[in-house]
């Protein structure tokens, strides 16, 4: 899984970060730990989605107009 938010890996990374943060809070006896807000990562999500769409479009264009010749 790729750790980017539009893909499942981004949610896994957010959950792992939250778990590690809570573990350190328990070890050092900190009182309140706020949960991780993955909504703050939405601008990064938009950039990743646009990059994936552009890359997909470019690869489709290259495949149609300049296909790879193996032989």
C-alpha positions, -999 to 999 in steps of 0.1 A, spaced: 0 0 0 12 35 -8 9 58 22 -11 85 5 -45 96 17 -66 89 -14 -54 54 -12 -59 30 18 -23 34 29 -30 70 40 -56 60 65 -33 33 78 -5 58 83 -29 81 102 -41 53 124 -5 41 131 6 77 140 -24 80 163 -15 47 180 21 57 185 11 90 199 -12 74 224 14 49 234 39 76 242 12 95 261 6 63 282 43 58 288 50 94 299 16 97 316 3 127 296 -33 136 303 -52 143 270 -40 134 236 -60 147 207 -68 123 179 -51 128 145 -72 149 122 -68 135 87 -90 163 73 -59 185 74 -43 163 48 -70 170 22 -48 195 2 -22 168 -2 -50 145 -13 -60 169 -40 -24 172 -53 -20 134 -53 -53 129 -72 -45 155 -98 -10 140 -102 -24 105 -107 -49 118 -132 -23 137 -152 1 107 -152 -27 84 -162 -38 107 -191 -2 111 -202 4 73 -202 -28 67 -221 -18 93 -247 17 78 -251 2 43 -254 -22 53 -282 0 77 -302 35 63 -296 33 27 -285 64 7 -275 78 -14 -303 93 -46 -289 103 -62 -322 
